[in-house]
């Protein structure tokens, strides 16, 4: 009798462990996720019951940040500035990709049966708009300075020409910072190009400040 009770308790604990594992993993630990949402042993992924599913996996260009919190709740994002997606255990499963052996998450998409709880960080969106407006104000200000010095020939001495080139460089720099996020979202390959251009015009601006400083030092000595 006692052996039967121990056996039943053992089976109960094993059932709980399996249920907890199935709630967060797509396949058994030794298997990987193949195409068409199947495990490498041929079994179908049944840990999530929604009809519409999608893959989320990490790449070199687009890292995947996720954390499994209390009660197996998944918090996942590709960019912290864009906010996070929060999913219950029955809306996702985690596994290993058979192609590149990287972490792979299968999530339930929006449909009539299940809804994802999306928590988009509004403050980051507001900060992005404020940053863009400030960049446009800077472009206008530096452009106005350059226009004034170009329009008035009496200001175009060595210091004036340095200020013109400095203002144009900074105006281009802030303009790139303004349009870069919009273009990079649609064309990710342009990220390195914008970074190089932004650093180049910024160094040009500092270079003209250096020239002006050397000139002022020479005329005062």
Residue, then its C-alpha position, 0 to 999 in steps of 0.5 A: x500500500x505504501x509503495x502504491x502511495x509513493x508511486x502515485x506521488x512520484x507520478x504526480x510530481x512528474x506530471x507537474x514537472x512535465x506540465x511546467x516544462x511544456x508550458x515554456x518549451x516547444x520540444x523535449x530538451x534533446x530536440x530542436x525546432x524544425x520547419x513547419x513548427x515540428x520538433x526534430x523527433x517528428x512530433x508536432x509542437x502542441x504547447x501553444x494552442x493558437x492558430x496563428x503563430x510566428x517565429x522570433x529568433x536572434x540574428x547578428x543584426x537584430x538581437x533578441x532580448x527576452x526574460x522569463x519572469x514569475x509564473x513563466x511569463x515571457x517578456x521579449x523585445x528586439x529594441x528596448x526603446x520600442x517597448x516590450x511584449x508580455x505573454x502568458x505561458x500558453x502563448x509562447x514556447x522556447x526552443x533551439x533552432x535546428x538551423x543555427x542552434x540559436x534560441x528561438x521563440x514561437x509566439x501566438x499572433x493576434x487572432x480572435x482567440x488570443x490577444x497578446x498583452x503589449x506594453x509599449x513604452x510611451x515615454x520612449x516614443x515621446x522622447x523620440x519625437x522630442x529628440x527629432x524636434x530638437x534636432x530640427x531646431x538645431x538644423x534651423x539654427x546652424x543653417x541660419x548662422x551659416x546664411x547670415x555669414x554668407x549673406x554678409x561679406x564683411x563677416x567672411x574673414x578667417x574666423x567667419x569662414x570657420x564659423x560657416x563651415x562649422x555651422x554647415x557641418x553641425x547642421x548636416x550632423x543634426x539633420x542626419x540624426x533626425x532622419x536616420x531613425x526613420x530610414x534605418x527602421x525600413x533599411x537596416x543595412x544603412x545603419x553603418x553608413x549613417x554612423x560613418x557620415x554622422x561621425x565624419x561631419x561631426x569631426x569636420x565641425x570640430x576640425x574647423x573649431x580647431x582651425x579657428x582656435x589656432x588662428x585666434x591664438x596666433x593673432x593674440x600672441 
